[in-house]
């Protein structure tokens, strides 16, 4: 297959593109910085220099292409404001519209969304039909892009939406568990609220597996949630990390109401001085909600089989922090 990938020079692309190449596909990458791209992939890919927010720069980028993976996104936890919504919409919504406008003869368009598009969902397990309640600009604009794609599907556009939970693993750029690991190294682990705070993320190799399967599988018009097989209790995360570090940890429980009040005050203070809050009320609300996902649809229709458990994934990631000198 001739495949175009946008946003392929990030953490996911670093693992995903080599797998596509290994399968024998010809890859064209839409990039803004060709030097960065060539540093990662060398001459193994064809490169198209362009920006999804500049329509003229991407004209013709999909010619001769069978499948498009659209992974470009503006990510972040910025709070709602007219300025922030514009910044996120320009890339996540308008950029998506611009690339779709170039997809005139493709066989399949795969939109790499995020579970973030659903916002905070209080029902469990969460599935593709659960009600979405996005709030932050990133969440809202990913959801708006999904809605635009669903509208295009109604007119015959061959699209599929995939929603991964948080993608993590060795070599990651966001250091998903580094803060927790640093606390554990000091013998401390904070637990907000009295619930289990179940969490389910997806290890990078499992997400790449799901993406590659979409070349041949998946039903046009459908949305798929992908995650690990099981959710893990928040305190168990601390115990797994502490065991790796050879530490005993003291679990410090903080009442959720107290944390929400403190976060609300801190949020308002930082906004008043025009700075990004360290933690927000929404962060705390998201933390205390169980996040358990039903991935049976992806298993049944894609043949998706997650291989890395949460415990094993955390172990591999924390060991990478140690070997990289981050801990």
C-alpha positions in Angstrom: 0.0 0.0 0.0 1.0 3.6 -0.6 0.5 5.3 2.8 0.6 9.0 3.8 1.3 9.7 7.5 0.9 13.1 9.1 2.6 13.8 12.4 4.9 10.8 11.9 8.0 12.3 13.6 6.7 12.1 17.1 7.0 9.3 19.7 4.3 7.2 18.1 5.7 7.6 14.6 9.2 6.6 15.7 7.8 3.2 16.4 4.9 3.0 13.9 6.7 4.0 10.7 9.3 1.3 10.9 6.6 -1.3 11.4 4.8 -0.1 8.2 8.1 -0.2 6.3 8.7 -3.8 7.6 5.3 -4.8 6.2 6.4 -3.7 2.8 4.4 -0.5 2.5 5.6 2.6 0.8 5.5 5.6 3.1 5.1 9.3 2.4 5.5 11.6 5.4 4.0 15.0 5.6 6.5 17.0 7.6 7.4 20.5 8.4 11.1 19.8 9.2 12.6 17.4 6.7 16.0 17.4 8.5 14.4 16.1 11.7 12.4 13.5 9.7 15.5 12.2 7.8 17.4 12.0 11.1 14.8 9.5 12.3 13.9 7.6 9.1 16.8 8.4 6.7 15.9 7.7 3.0 13.4 4.9 3.8 10.5 7.3 3.3 9.3 9.8 0.7 8.9 13.3 2.3 6.4 16.0 1.5 7.2 19.3 3.1 4.0 21.0 4.3 1.8 22.2 7.1 -1.8 21.1 7.6 -2.8 24.6 8.6 -1.5 26.0 5.3 -3.7 24.4 2.5 -1.5 25.5 -0.4 1.5 23.7 1.1 -0.3 20.3 1.1 -1.9 20.4 -2.3 -1.3 17.2 -4.1 0.2 15.4 -1.0 -2.4 12.6 -1.3 -1.9 11.9 -5.0 -1.3 8.2 -5.5 -2.0 7.4 -1.9 -4.2 4.5 -0.7 -4.4 5.1 3.0 -3.9 8.2 5.1 -3.0 8.1 8.8 -3.7 11.6 10.3 -1.8 11.9 13.5 -1.0 15.6 13.6 -2.4 17.2 16.7 -1.9 20.1 19.1 -1.9 18.5 22.5 -1.8 19.9 26.0 -3.9 20.6 29.1 -4.4 24.4 28.6 -7.6 25.8 30.1 -10.5 27.1 28.1 -10.1 30.6 26.7 -10.9 32.1 23.3 -7.2 32.3 22.5 -6.5 28.6 23.4 -9.5 27.4 21.5 -8.3 29.1 18.4 -4.8 27.7 18.7 -6.1 24.2 19.1 -8.9 24.5 16.5 -6.4 25.8 13.8 -4.5 22.5 14.0 -6.9 19.9 15.3 -10.0 20.9 13.4 -9.1 23.1 10.5 -5.9 21.1 9.9 -8.0 17.9 9.7 -10.4 19.5 7.3 -7.5 20.7 5.1 -6.0 17.2 4.8 -9.4 15.6 4.2 -9.9 18.1 1.3 -6.8 16.5 -0.3 -8.1 12.9 0.1 -9.9 12.6 -3.2 -9.2 9.0 -4.2 -8.0 7.3 -1.1 -9.3 3.9 0.1 -9.1 4.6 3.8 -8.6 7.6 6.1 -7.5 6.7 9.7 -8.0 9.5 12.2 -5.8 9.0 15.2 -7.9 10.6 17.9 -7.6 10.2 21.7 -9.7 9.0 24.6 -9.3 12.7 25.6 -12.1 13.5 23.1 -14.5 11.9 25.5 -13.6 14.1 28.5 -14.5 12.8 31.9 -16.8 9.8 31.6 -18.2 8.5 34.9 -19.7 5.2 33.7 -17.7 2.0 33.7 -16.6 0.3 31.6 -16.3 3.1 29.0 -17.0 2.1 25.4 -17.4 3.8 22.0 -21.0 4.7 22.8 -20.4 6.3 26.1 -21.4 10.0 26.3 -18.6 12.4 25.6 -18.1 15.5 27.8 -15.0 17.2 26.5 -14.0 20.4 28.4 -10.4 21.5 27.7 -9.5 22.9 24.3 -7.5 19.8 23.4 -10.5 17.5 24.3 -13.1 19.7 22.6 -11.2 20.1 19.4 -10.4 16.4 19.1 -14.1 15.8 19.6 -15.0 18.4 17.0 -12.6 16.9 14.5 -14.3 13.5 15.1 -17.7 15.0 14.5 -16.6 16.5 11.2 -15.2 13.2 10.1 -18.5 11.4 11.0 -20.3 14.0 8.9 -18.0 13.2 6.0 -18.6 9.5 6.5 -22.3 10.1 5.9 -21.4 11.4 2.4 -19.3 8.3 1.6 -15.9 9.3 3.0 -13.9 6.1 3.9 -12.8 7.0 7.4 -12.2 5.2 10.7 -11.5 6.8 14.1 -9.2 5.2 16.7 -9.1 6.4 20.2 -6.1 5.2 22.3 -5.9 5.8 26.0 -2.7 7.5 27.1 0.2 6.1 25.1 3.4 5.4 27.1 6.5 3.3 27.2 10.3 3.2 27.0 11.6 6.1 25.0 8.5 8.2 25.6 8.7 12.0 25.4 6.2 12.9 28.1 7.6 10.8 31.0 4.2 9.6 32.1 5.3 8.0 35.3 8.5 10.0 36.1 6.8 12.2 38.8 5.4 9.2 40.5 8.8 7.5 40.4 10.5 10.5 41.9 8.0 10.5 44.8 8.5 6.7 45.3 12.2 7.2 45.4 11.6 9.5 48.3 9.4 6.9 50.0 6.2 8.8 49.3 3.1 8.1 47.2 0.1 10.4 47.1 -3.4 9.0 46.7 -6.3 11.4 46.2 -9.7 10.2 47.4 -11.0 7.0 48.8 -11.7 5.2 45.6 -9.6 2.8 43.6 -8.8 5.4 40.9 -8.4 2.6 38.3 -6.3 3.6 35.3 -5.8 1.9 31.9 -3.2 3.2 29.5 -1.7 1.6 26.3 1.9 0.6 25.9 3.5 2.0 22.7 4.0 -1.4 21.0 0.4 -2.4 21.6 -0.8 0.9 20.1 1.5 0.4 17.0 0.0 -3.1 16.7 -3.5 -1.7 16.6 -2.5 1.0 14.0 -0.9 -1.5 11.7 -3.9 -3.8 11.8 -6.1 -0.9 10.5 -4.3 -1.2 7.1 -6.3 -4.3 6.4 -9.0 -4.4 9.1 -11.6 -2.1 10.6 -15.1 -1.2 9.5 -15.4 2.1 7.6 -17.5 4.6 9.7 -16.6 3.0 13.1 -14.7 4.2 16.1 -12.4 2.0 18.1 -11.1 2.4 21.7 -7.8 0.7 22.3 -6.1 0.2 25.7 -4.4 -2.4 27.9 -6.4 -5.5 28.8 -6.9 -4.5 32.4 -7.1 -1.4 34.5 -4.8 -1.0 37.5 -5.5 0.3 41.0 -3.7 3.7 41.5 -2.0 2.5 44.7 -0.8 -0.6 42.8 1.1 1.7 40.4 3.0 3.1 43.4 3.8 -0.4 44.7 5.1 -1.6 41.3 7.4 1.5 41.0 8.6 1.2 44.6 9.4 -2.5 44.0 11.6 -1.6 41.0 13.4 1.1 43.0 13.8 -1.2 46.0 11.9 1.3 48.2 9.2 1.1 50.8 6.6 3.8 50.3 4.2 5.5 52.7 0.8 6.0 51.1 -0.4 9.6 51.9 -4.1 9.8 51.3 -5.5 13.2 50.5 -9.3 13.9 50.6 -10.6 14.6 47.1 -12.7 17.5 48.3 -9.6 19.2 49.9 -7.6 18.7 46.7 -10.4 20.1 44.5 -10.6 23.2 46.7 -6.8 23.7 46.7 -6.6 23.1 42.9 -9.4 25.6 42.3 -7.7 28.3 44.3 -4.3 27.6 42.7 -5.9 27.6 39.3 -7.5 31.0 39.8 -4.3 32.5 41.2 -2.2 31.3 38.2 -4.7 32.5 35.7 -4.8 35.9 37.4 -1.0 36.3 36.8 -1.4 34.9 33.2 0.5 31.6 33.9 -0.4 28.0 33.3 -1.6 26.3 36.5 0.5 23.5 37.8 -2.7 21.5 38.6 -6.3 22.3 37.9 -9.7 21.4 39.4 -10.3 19.3 36.3 -7.0 17.4 36.7 -8.2 16.3 40.2 -11.7 15.4 39.0 -10.2 13.3 36.2 -7.8 11.6 38.7 -10.4 10.4 41.1 -12.7 8.9 38.4 -12.1 5.3 37.5 -11.1 4.8 33.9 -11.9 1.3 32.8 -12.4 0.6 29.1 -14.2 -2.0 27.1 -11.9 -2.9 24.2 -13.9 -5.8 22.9 -14.9 -4.0 19.7 -11.3 -3.5 18.7 -10.5 -7.1 19.7 -13.3 -8.5 17.6 -13.1 -6.3 14.5 -9.4 -5.5 14.3 -8.0 -8.6 15.9 -6.3 -6.3 18.4 -4.6 -8.3 21.2 -2.8 -6.2 23.8 0.3 -8.0 25.0 1.8 -5.7 27.6 0.0 -5.5 31.0 -0.1 -2.3 32.9 2.4 -3.7 35.5 4.8 -4.9 32.8 4.5 -1.6 30.9 5.2 0.5 34.0 8.2 -1.7 34.8 9.7 -1.3 31.3 9.1 2.4 31.4 10.6 3.0 34.8 13.6 0.8 34.0 14.1 3.0 31.0 14.0 6.1 33.2 16.7 4.5 35.4 18.9 3.5 32.5 18.6 6.9 30.9 19.7 8.7 34.1 16.3 10.3 34.7 16.0 8.7 38.2 
